[in-house]
Amino acid sequence: MTGVANVGGAMSVDRVMQLRAQILERNQALSRASATDGAPAAAKPTSFADTLQDALKDVNAGQNKASALSESYERGETVDIAKVMLARQQASVGFEATLQVRNKLLSAYKDIMSMPV
């Protein structure tokens, strides 16, 4: 039985690694797209506030999903523990990234406010 669990765990790790590779590829593609001033980027202008609000909604959704999966697991429902842990890690990374963005924004605000006029 443990051999089956290890094989299932290995498939989950492989799947996570595939997702990581896809994310890295998309990040590189976005970097290349932003480096070239193309029409698709200018087709739908969004404000900084809208972009920030969308990002916060995504982080909140990740937190809610992780919480719901954790509660389901705690109630004894049939939920894969790897799925629960992955959702919790994703929520944690999203939250940490949000904190870092907030810290950078506050730092920039303080720098701007301390500039002589």
C-alpha positions in Angstrom: 0.0 0.0 0.0 2.9 2.4 0.7 4.2 1.8 -2.8 0.9 3.1 -4.2 1.0 6.1 -2.0 4.6 6.9 -3.0 3.7 6.6 -6.7 0.7 8.9 -6.2 2.9 11.4 -4.3 5.5 11.3 -7.1 2.8 12.0 -9.7 1.7 15.0 -7.6 5.2 16.3 -7.4 5.7 15.8 -11.1 2.5 17.7 -11.7 3.6 20.6 -9.5 6.9 20.7 -11.3 5.1 20.8 -14.7 2.9 23.7 -13.4 6.1 25.5 -12.2 7.7 25.1 -15.6 4.5 26.4 -17.2 4.5 29.4 -14.9 8.1 30.2 -15.6 7.4 29.9 -19.4 4.5 32.3 -19.1 6.5 34.7 -17.0 9.2 34.8 -19.7 6.6 35.3 -22.4 5.0 38.2 -20.5 8.4 39.7 -20.0 9.1 39.5 -23.7 5.6 40.9 -24.5 6.1 43.8 -22.2 9.5 44.5 -23.6 8.0 45.0 -27.0 5.4 47.7 -27.2 2.6 45.8 -28.9 -1.0 46.7 -29.7 -2.6 44.1 -27.4 -1.1 45.8 -24.3 -2.5 49.1 -25.4 -5.9 47.7 -26.4 -7.3 47.5 -22.9 -5.8 50.1 -20.6 -6.4 49.5 -16.9 -5.7 51.7 -14.0 -3.2 50.9 -11.2 -6.1 50.7 -8.7 -8.0 48.2 -10.8 -5.0 46.0 -11.3 -4.2 46.1 -7.6 -7.9 45.4 -6.7 -7.9 42.4 -9.1 -4.7 41.1 -7.5 -6.1 41.4 -4.0 -9.3 39.6 -5.1 -7.1 36.7 -6.5 -5.2 36.5 -3.2 -8.4 36.5 -1.2 -9.9 33.8 -3.4 -6.8 31.7 -2.8 -7.1 32.2 0.9 -10.7 31.2 0.8 -10.0 28.1 -1.3 -7.3 27.0 1.1 -9.5 27.5 4.1 -12.4 25.6 2.5 -10.1 22.7 1.6 -8.6 22.6 5.1 -12.0 22.6 6.7 -13.2 19.8 4.5 -10.1 17.8 5.4 -10.7 18.5 9.1 -14.3 17.3 8.9 -13.0 14.0 7.5 -14.3 14.4 4.0 -12.4 12.7 1.2 -9.9 15.4 0.3 -6.3 14.7 -0.9 -3.9 16.0 1.7 -1.5 17.0 -1.0 -4.2 19.2 -2.5 -4.8 20.8 0.8 -1.2 21.5 1.5 -0.6 22.8 -2.1 -3.6 25.2 -1.7 -2.3 26.4 1.7 1.2 27.0 0.2 -0.2 28.9 -2.7 -2.3 31.0 -0.4 0.8 31.7 1.8 2.9 32.7 -1.2 0.2 35.0 -2.5 -0.2 36.6 0.9 3.6 37.1 1.3 3.8 38.6 -2.2 1.0 41.0 -1.2 2.8 42.0 1.9 6.0 42.7 -0.1 4.0 44.8 -2.6 2.5 46.7 0.3 5.9 47.3 1.8 7.3 48.6 -1.5 4.3 50.9 -2.0 4.7 52.4 1.5 8.4 52.8 1.0 7.7 54.6 -2.3 5.1 56.8 -0.7 7.5 57.8 2.1 10.2 58.6 -0.4 7.9 60.8 -2.4 6.5 62.6 0.7 10.1 63.3 1.9 11.1 64.9 -1.4 11.7 68.6 -1.2 9.3 70.7 -3.3 
